[in-house]
Amino acid sequence: MKKFYNRNFAYGAAALLIGAVSFTACSSEDELSNTNPTYDGESVKTQFAINIPAAAKTRMTGGNTQEGGGFLGMYDIKLLPMTAVGNDNVGFTSILSLDPIVNNGLENSHKIYNNVSIPVGTTNFLFYGAGGENVASAATEKFDEGIINANVSGSNTSNISFSLEEAKVEDTAGESAKLVKVLNAVESVSGWADKKEDGSTLGKLYKSFITLKAGSANSICKTLETLYNQVDGLATGGESTEKTIALGIQTAIKTDGVFTVSDGPAPYVLSTTLTYPQNMNMPDGSASVAFADGEFTASTTGVSNGNMTINMADICYPASIYYMANTPLKATDADNITWPTSLEDWTGESAFDGWGDKVLPTTHTIALANAIQYAVAKLALTVKCSTTPLPDKKGAYVNVPDNGFTVTGVLIGGQPQSVKWDFTPSGDAQTLTKTVYDKSIVSGMAAKSNSVSLTNYTLVLDNKQADAQKVNIAIELKNTSTSEFEGADGIIPVGGTFYLIAQLDPAKGSNSESVQNPYVFMQDYTTTANLKISSLANAYNCIPDLRASQLSLGLAVDLTWKTGLSFDVDIQ
């Protein structure tokens, strides 16, 4: 996406124009006669226009990020008059709320407002606006459209903050407990544990079973489905201890009807109505189980695996479209303005010829000198497989399906807890502990061996730091092949979810616009990440801590900056 002034994300609006009058002493009756008649000694009611000369582009699907070019509207519009340039700990005189702009509710790329009271003496403005027509409420809307919690209040920029919203809700149906009950029923089948050291088929299956880590309903279902079919041959044999144990395992798998087994013949298919942890708005890989002291337990707060821990409470919805401007004003006495309809007219060198820099009693029109821009950053992501088949951790090869490994989500680490008035991380937020989870993936996105996938778009917050930091992202895929395979932390069953990790290093990027000291996610810029999978050896069942330095990346990175940062990443 191209934005104004040769930037890269696309401006949400080019200029905000306001008809206004400010208060200063009048030296003559002529000057007084030119004063706006609505002037009350403190403010005047004015006409102004917000200009968006090109349909602002941007989120998750191309439509929800305005990537395709359709303006999605703007609401919760705030205009903060100031007598100084916006900066940390700078005061503003008031907070003005403007009527929303509906979807495609622009005429000649601008919106005219009337009768807005503007305080006198204003020289600068802060402008904020949320993209869309209203705030997302349901979880599905928040994943589709993103959400930013805004705190625009007080009388000083230090009072203003913005933050991502945590996605986690509680497992009110107790799905995790139901799953663990089945696992423990299976593990405790009489005589099965006694087989673990005798080298038998049942013994090998037991030792593999108690290493289970993935705790989602889908992963457990696929694991138990495989186990059910593996013991089926023993269950249908003659009378024996092995048959008794095998039948016991199959019976235990059906405990409480949590899992339903298809009618024969084999291979049998297991199904369940449980969705944990998706019922908590969490990715499958954030749920884990562990076997210790003779039983399975589940973590309902995240994955704990040594130093690689991910906390569900740190997983957030994507950001939404958001706009801002920090700009001086231009003022004129003219009150009969022909509003420009082209970018050149709004931003040309002569656009404000004859205009002043401060509102006077004779002022009738005000213009924001600088353009409105996106306050958030965007990740544009594609993925492909370098070849087929792909090796797993044991060196076995897995054929990439013709339709590819389906992409079901993207997780982006290194996000701030909150950002300040200028949408850059502040205070403790610079620890960058949050993870954005985008599960509203563009339809049909898959990792294929013969073509690059569709592009998925995700909005995130700026991650500016004094020292540009590397950002780890995880792509969530479905094993749609016909073979299970071994990854970094265990077996990935057919139909199971797995994660591959890529690292975005700003030091290895290039950009066509020569941005100085770039960092991965810069507001109003698009970061492009092109991922290439060359191995499945480092596939994870459970999401590791994306902040961890011990991650198995296995990446060959060739980075190019196209529109903002661009990353070409090989996942090995």
WORA-V601906 format. One record per helix or strand of 2 or more residues. SS is the DSSP state (@ for helix, = for strand). FROM is the first residue (numbers start at 1). TO is the last residue. Records with the same first field share a line. If there is no record, write none. Layout:
# WORA-V601906
SS->FROM-TO + FROM-TO
This chain:
# WORA-V601906
@->4-6 + 29-33 + 139-145 + 157-159 + 175-187 + 193-195 + 201-209 + 217-230 + 232-235 + 241-253 + 255-257 + 278-280 + 284-286 + 312-314 + 343-347 + 427-431 + 506-508
=->15-18 + 43-51 + 74-82 + 96-98 + 110-119 + 124-131 + 149-151 + 161-163 + 260-261 + 270-271 + 288-292 + 295-299 + 302-305 + 308-311 + 315-316 + 322-332 + 365-368 + 372-374 + 377-385 + 390-391 + 397-398 + 405-415 + 434-438 + 446-447 + 456-460 + 471-478 + 485-487 + 490-492 + 497-504 + 526-533 + 555-559 + 566-571
